[in-house]
Amino acid sequence: MEDIIRNATIDDFKRGYLWNIREAQFVCLICGEKISESDNDANAHIIKHGTPIERLLLLDKKYTGLTEIQKEFLTMVSNRYSDKEIAAKLGCTESTVRNMRFALRERARQARAFLAVMELAEGKVSTLTPPKLRVFPAREGKRKELLPRFAALFEPNKEYTEIEVKKLIKTIYEDDATIRRYLVDYGYLKRTKDGSKYYKNYKENMMEKMDRKDLINKYKQQEVEMGIIKVHNTVTGDSLVDICTNLYKPFEGIKFRLNARMFKLKRLQEDWNTYGENAFTFEVVEKLKAKEGATEKEKIEDLKELLQMWIDSQGESLRLYK
């Protein structure tokens, strides 16, 4: 049994059972029972041991490296307990709970690096795929540097359907709609009027040859929406609420600074480092209905007033980062 567990892959652990090549049947990693040759039988058996995380936490410490307190902590985390609830259960402070979260995440990071080192040391070199972008930069200069990377995915004089374009872009960045628009706007791709076909522009230095004046005029003609945005920490219940003078992709800049650990609000940055992006929600809570003929300064003043009105309307339920 010990040899079987020690040779299990990460996917085997998640399933709770593995295929024993010697005996040509599935074996349960939790109880060691030989199941059968059927996937259905294996799944029916493994359910008896609980949820995937419950099954793994049943394994001995020599396999997981987890103490009983850490197992209890992870059980509560998987059941979406708040830091306050976990602290009450464990008889510690919320700060201690946050430190435990951070320590376990740090162990996971170290484990990934260690696995990579071991695979390379043992000569297990697989084909490496380029890393995906997490955030597409808001600044034009940074966009210019990245767009050629996307353009290189396409071959000249080849017709692409919209589905094919989406699929290629998603190998680098999930928001394909944004990238498609930029590739067309900056002249890297051409598309038919109905948007069903795309072609790569073969000309060199396309961005330099574009009519920048025409682009600026198009941008000025667009109606820029303003409003109030909210970044909410679903773990702690704290929120960042602020004015936004351009609601087109309002959170990319915030995410970029947080991922770069350059955000000015220290507590928000610390929580982002501890809990990760998935612990936060992002929403536009109010849009400004600008008065006709209002100047930019007047719009910003109205925005600030709208912000205060919205905060006041939330009462004590709103906890702000300071």
Contacts in CASP RR format, 6 or more apart in sequence:
PFRMAT RR
TARGET T0000
AUTHOR 0000-0000-0000
METHOD contacts of the structure
MODEL  1
MEDIIRNATIDDFKRGYLWNIREAQFVCLICGEKISESDNDANAHIIKHG
TPIERLLLLDKKYTGLTEIQKEFLTMVSNRYSDKEIAAKLGCTESTVRNM
RFALRERARQARAFLAVMELAEGKVSTLTPPKLRVFPAREGKRKELLPRF
AALFEPNKEYTEIEVKKLIKTIYEDDATIRRYLVDYGYLKRTKDGSKYYK
NYKENMMEKMDRKDLINKYKQQEVEMGIIKVHNTVTGDSLVDICTNLYKP
FEGIKFRLNARMFKLKRLQEDWNTYGENAFTFEVVEKLKAKEGATEKEKI
EDLKELLQMWIDSQGESLRLYK
1 32 0 8 1.000
4 18 0 8 1.000
4 20 0 8 1.000
4 27 0 8 1.000
4 29 0 8 1.000
4 32 0 8 1.000
5 29 0 8 1.000
5 59 0 8 1.000
5 63 0 8 1.000
6 63 0 8 1.000
7 18 0 8 1.000
8 18 0 8 1.000
8 29 0 8 1.000
9 18 0 8 1.000
12 18 0 8 1.000
12 29 0 8 1.000
13 29 0 8 1.000
13 56 0 8 1.000
14 52 0 8 1.000
14 56 0 8 1.000
15 42 0 8 1.000
15 46 0 8 1.000
15 52 0 8 1.000
16 28 0 8 1.000
16 29 0 8 1.000
16 30 0 8 1.000
16 46 0 8 1.000
16 49 0 8 1.000
16 52 0 8 1.000
16 55 0 8 1.000
16 56 0 8 1.000
17 26 0 8 1.000
17 27 0 8 1.000
17 28 0 8 1.000
17 29 0 8 1.000
17 35 0 8 1.000
17 42 0 8 1.000
17 45 0 8 1.000
17 46 0 8 1.000
18 26 0 8 1.000
18 27 0 8 1.000
18 29 0 8 1.000
19 25 0 8 1.000
19 26 0 8 1.000
19 27 0 8 1.000
20 26 0 8 1.000
20 27 0 8 1.000
20 34 0 8 1.000
23 34 0 8 1.000
24 37 0 8 1.000
25 34 0 8 1.000
25 35 0 8 1.000
25 36 0 8 1.000
25 37 0 8 1.000
26 34 0 8 1.000
26 35 0 8 1.000
26 36 0 8 1.000
26 37 0 8 1.000
26 38 0 8 1.000
26 39 0 8 1.000
26 41 0 8 1.000
26 42 0 8 1.000
27 33 0 8 1.000
27 34 0 8 1.000
27 35 0 8 1.000
28 34 0 8 1.000
28 35 0 8 1.000
28 42 0 8 1.000
28 45 0 8 1.000
28 46 0 8 1.000
28 49 0 8 1.000
29 55 0 8 1.000
29 59 0 8 1.000
30 46 0 8 1.000
30 49 0 8 1.000
30 55 0 8 1.000
30 58 0 8 1.000
30 59 0 8 1.000
31 49 0 8 1.000
33 45 0 8 1.000
35 41 0 8 1.000
35 42 0 8 1.000
35 45 0 8 1.000
36 42 0 8 1.000
46 55 0 8 1.000
49 55 0 8 1.000
49 58 0 8 1.000
51 78 0 8 1.000
53 74 0 8 1.000
53 75 0 8 1.000
53 78 0 8 1.000
54 75 0 8 1.000
56 64 0 8 1.000
57 64 0 8 1.000
57 66 0 8 1.000
57 71 0 8 1.000
57 74 0 8 1.000
57 75 0 8 1.000
61 67 0 8 1.000
64 71 0 8 1.000
66 74 0 8 1.000
69 90 0 8 1.000
70 100 0 8 1.000
70 104 0 8 1.000
72 89 0 8 1.000
72 90 0 8 1.000
73 86 0 8 1.000
73 90 0 8 1.000
73 97 0 8 1.000
73 100 0 8 1.000
73 104 0 8 1.000
74 104 0 8 1.000
76 85 0 8 1.000
76 86 0 8 1.000
76 89 0 8 1.000
77 86 0 8 1.000
77 101 0 8 1.000
81 89 0 8 1.000
82 235 0 8 1.000
82 236 0 8 1.000
83 94 0 8 1.000
83 97 0 8 1.000
83 98 0 8 1.000
83 235 0 8 1.000
83 236 0 8 1.000
84 94 0 8 1.000
86 97 0 8 1.000
87 93 0 8 1.000
87 94 0 8 1.000
87 96 0 8 1.000
87 97 0 8 1.000
90 96 0 8 1.000
90 97 0 8 1.000
98 274 0 8 1.000
101 274 0 8 1.000
101 275 0 8 1.000
102 273 0 8 1.000
102 274 0 8 1.000
105 274 0 8 1.000
119 125 0 8 1.000
119 126 0 8 1.000
129 171 0 8 1.000
130 171 0 8 1.000
130 172 0 8 1.000
132 171 0 8 1.000
132 172 0 8 1.000
132 173 0 8 1.000
132 174 0 8 1.000
133 146 0 8 1.000
133 172 0 8 1.000
133 173 0 8 1.000
134 255 0 8 1.000
134 259 0 8 1.000
135 252 0 8 1.000
135 253 0 8 1.000
135 255 0 8 1.000
135 256 0 8 1.000
135 259 0 8 1.000
136 143 0 8 1.000
136 146 0 8 1.000
136 173 0 8 1.000
136 175 0 8 1.000
136 178 0 8 1.000
136 179 0 8 1.000
136 252 0 8 1.000
137 143 0 8 1.000
137 146 0 8 1.000
137 252 0 8 1.000
137 256 0 8 1.000
138 249 0 8 1.000
138 252 0 8 1.000
138 253 0 8 1.000
138 256 0 8 1.000
143 182 0 8 1.000
144 186 0 8 1.000
144 207 0 8 1.000
147 182 0 8 1.000
147 183 0 8 1.000
147 186 0 8 1.000
147 188 0 8 1.000
147 207 0 8 1.000
148 188 0 8 1.000
149 172 0 8 1.000
150 169 0 8 1.000
150 172 0 8 1.000
150 173 0 8 1.000
150 179 0 8 1.000
150 183 0 8 1.000
150 188 0 8 1.000
151 183 0 8 1.000
151 188 0 8 1.000
151 189 0 8 1.000
151 200 0 8 1.000
153 168 0 8 1.000
153 169 0 8 1.000
153 171 0 8 1.000
153 172 0 8 1.000
154 160 0 8 1.000
154 165 0 8 1.000
154 168 0 8 1.000
154 188 0 8 1.000
154 189 0 8 1.000
154 198 0 8 1.000
154 200 0 8 1.000
155 200 0 8 1.000
156 200 0 8 1.000
156 202 0 8 1.000
157 199 0 8 1.000
157 200 0 8 1.000
157 202 0 8 1.000
158 199 0 8 1.000
158 200 0 8 1.000
159 197 0 8 1.000
159 198 0 8 1.000
159 199 0 8 1.000
160 168 0 8 1.000
160 197 0 8 1.000
160 198 0 8 1.000
160 199 0 8 1.000
161 196 0 8 1.000
161 197 0 8 1.000
161 198 0 8 1.000
162 195 0 8 1.000
162 196 0 8 1.000
162 197 0 8 1.000
162 198 0 8 1.000
164 198 0 8 1.000
165 176 0 8 1.000
165 180 0 8 1.000
165 189 0 8 1.000
165 198 0 8 1.000
166 176 0 8 1.000
166 180 0 8 1.000
169 176 0 8 1.000
169 179 0 8 1.000
169 180 0 8 1.000
170 176 0 8 1.000
172 179 0 8 1.000
173 179 0 8 1.000
178 249 0 8 1.000
180 189 0 8 1.000
180 198 0 8 1.000
183 189 0 8 1.000
184 190 0 8 1.000
184 191 0 8 1.000
185 215 0 8 1.000
186 206 0 8 1.000
186 207 0 8 1.000
186 210 0 8 1.000
187 201 0 8 1.000
187 206 0 8 1.000
187 207 0 8 1.000
187 210 0 8 1.000
188 200 0 8 1.000
188 201 0 8 1.000
188 206 0 8 1.000
189 198 0 8 1.000
189 199 0 8 1.000
189 200 0 8 1.000
189 201 0 8 1.000
190 198 0 8 1.000
190 199 0 8 1.000
190 200 0 8 1.000
190 201 0 8 1.000
191 197 0 8 1.000
191 198 0 8 1.000
191 199 0 8 1.000
192 198 0 8 1.000
203 209 0 8 1.000
224 245 0 8 1.000
224 246 0 8 1.000
224 247 0 8 1.000
224 248 0 8 1.000
225 246 0 8 1.000
225 247 0 8 1.000
225 248 0 8 1.000
225 287 0 8 1.000
225 288 0 8 1.000
226 243 0 8 1.000
226 244 0 8 1.000
226 245 0 8 1.000
226 246 0 8 1.000
226 247 0 8 1.000
226 287 0 8 1.000
226 288 0 8 1.000
226 290 0 8 1.000
226 299 0 8 1.000
226 303 0 8 1.000
227 243 0 8 1.000
227 244 0 8 1.000
227 247 0 8 1.000
227 284 0 8 1.000
227 286 0 8 1.000
227 287 0 8 1.000
227 288 0 8 1.000
227 303 0 8 1.000
227 306 0 8 1.000
228 241 0 8 1.000
228 242 0 8 1.000
228 243 0 8 1.000
228 244 0 8 1.000
228 284 0 8 1.000
228 285 0 8 1.000
228 286 0 8 1.000
228 303 0 8 1.000
228 306 0 8 1.000
228 307 0 8 1.000
228 310 0 8 1.000
229 241 0 8 1.000
229 242 0 8 1.000
229 243 0 8 1.000
229 244 0 8 1.000
229 247 0 8 1.000
229 250 0 8 1.000
229 251 0 8 1.000
229 282 0 8 1.000
229 283 0 8 1.000
229 284 0 8 1.000
229 285 0 8 1.000
230 239 0 8 1.000
230 240 0 8 1.000
230 241 0 8 1.000
230 281 0 8 1.000
230 282 0 8 1.000
230 283 0 8 1.000
230 284 0 8 1.000
230 285 0 8 1.000
231 239 0 8 1.000
231 240 0 8 1.000
231 241 0 8 1.000
231 251 0 8 1.000
231 254 0 8 1.000
231 268 0 8 1.000
231 280 0 8 1.000
231 281 0 8 1.000
231 282 0 8 1.000
232 238 0 8 1.000
232 239 0 8 1.000
232 280 0 8 1.000
232 281 0 8 1.000
232 282 0 8 1.000
232 283 0 8 1.000
233 239 0 8 1.000
233 268 0 8 1.000
233 271 0 8 1.000
233 275 0 8 1.000
233 279 0 8 1.000
233 280 0 8 1.000
234 279 0 8 1.000
234 280 0 8 1.000
234 281 0 8 1.000
235 271 0 8 1.000
235 275 0 8 1.000
235 279 0 8 1.000
236 271 0 8 1.000
236 319 0 8 1.000
237 319 0 8 1.000
238 267 0 8 1.000
238 268 0 8 1.000
238 271 0 8 1.000
238 319 0 8 1.000
238 320 0 8 1.000
238 321 0 8 1.000
239 318 0 8 1.000
239 319 0 8 1.000
239 320 0 8 1.000
239 321 0 8 1.000
240 254 0 8 1.000
240 265 0 8 1.000
240 268 0 8 1.000
240 320 0 8 1.000
240 321 0 8 1.000
241 285 0 8 1.000
241 307 0 8 1.000
241 310 0 8 1.000
241 311 0 8 1.000
241 318 0 8 1.000
241 320 0 8 1.000
242 307 0 8 1.000
243 300 0 8 1.000
243 303 0 8 1.000
243 304 0 8 1.000
243 306 0 8 1.000
243 307 0 8 1.000
244 250 0 8 1.000
244 284 0 8 1.000
245 299 0 8 1.000
245 300 0 8 1.000
245 303 0 8 1.000
247 284 0 8 1.000
247 287 0 8 1.000
250 284 0 8 1.000
251 282 0 8 1.000
254 263 0 8 1.000
254 282 0 8 1.000
255 277 0 8 1.000
257 263 0 8 1.000
258 268 0 8 1.000
258 269 0 8 1.000
258 272 0 8 1.000
258 277 0 8 1.000
259 277 0 8 1.000
261 269 0 8 1.000
261 273 0 8 1.000
263 269 0 8 1.000
263 272 0 8 1.000
265 321 0 8 1.000
265 322 0 8 1.000
267 321 0 8 1.000
267 322 0 8 1.000
268 321 0 8 1.000
271 279 0 8 1.000
272 280 0 8 1.000
285 310 0 8 1.000
286 306 0 8 1.000
286 310 0 8 1.000
288 299 0 8 1.000
288 302 0 8 1.000
288 303 0 8 1.000
288 306 0 8 1.000
290 299 0 8 1.000
290 302 0 8 1.000
291 298 0 8 1.000
291 302 0 8 1.000
294 302 0 8 1.000
311 318 0 8 1.000
311 320 0 8 1.000
END
